[in-house]
Amino acid sequence: MPSDNFSQLIAERYQFWTDQGKSGAQLFDAMGADPVLPFMLGPEDAAVVVGSTPSGLKQQRARRTGPPYIRLSGKLIGYPRPDLFRHLAQRYVGRAA
């Protein structure tokens, strides 16, 4: 289960970057480079970022369809922050003008 502190941190940084005028894929790029956020996220925290569940991310890993990850040991999975947000930026679909 993700910590409430992490969920709050994500919300605060999202607000910070939107206040700076970032939106869409640029917002995800800024979040990926944000030094305030932890570099390596566990499955629980990564699920908060992508709007999924840890088991949903596990299914995506099995199908090789989800965000990039690193197997740190036998069962320990980590999601590098820059790669996770790059994954989201690449999937951003903007509105037609």
N, C-alpha and C positions, 0 to 999 in steps of 0.2 A: 504494500500500500504506500503510495507516495506521501511524503510529508506535506503537511499544510504549509510549512515554511517554503517549500519549493514551489508549490502552486502559487503562493503569494508573490514570491520572487519573480516568477514568469510573468504574472499579471503586472507587476510593477515595471519590469523591463519592457514589456509590450507597450504599456502606457508611455514610458519614457520615449521610446522610439517613434510612436505615433505622434507624440507632441513635437518631435523633431521633424515631422513632415514625412516620415517613412510610411509606405503602404505597399501592399501586394508583395511581389517578389523582393523588392528592396527592403521591406521590413524583415523578411526572413534572412536576407543577407546580413543585415545589421545585427540581428539576434545571434546569428552564427558566429559573428566576430566579437560579440559583447564579452569583454574580459570579466565582467561581474558574475556571469553565469559559470557554473562548473564546467570544466573541459570534458569530463567523461560522465555520462548519465547512465544510470542503471535502467533496466527495463520498466520499472515502475514510474520513474521520472520521465523517461522517454515517451511512455504512453500518455502522460499528461500533455506533453508538447504536441504530439500528433493526434490527440483526441481518440485514443484507442484504449485497449487494456493490455496488461502484460501478456495475457494468453493470446490476444489478437496479434501482438508483435511476434510471439513465438510461432504462430501459424504462418505469418509472413516470412519469417526466417526459413521455415521448412519449405515454403514454396519459392523462396528467393525473390520475393516481390516487395519486400519492405525496405526500410532505410538501411544504409550500411551499418555494420556492427563489427565488433572485435570480440573474438572468443578469448577472454583473458586467462581462463583455465577450463577444466572439464565442463563445468556448468555455469561459470561466471561470464556473463555477457556485458559488454559496455558499448554505448553509442557515443562516439565522439561528437561533441556539440556542433562543430563546423559542418560535418558530414550530414548530421541529422537535419539541420536547418537548410542546407543546400538541397537535400532531398525534397523538402517542402517547397522551396523556391522553384525548383524545376517542375513541380506539379501545379503551381499556381496558375489558375485560369482567370484572366481578367475579363471584365465586362466589355462588350462591344460598344463602340462610341455611337 
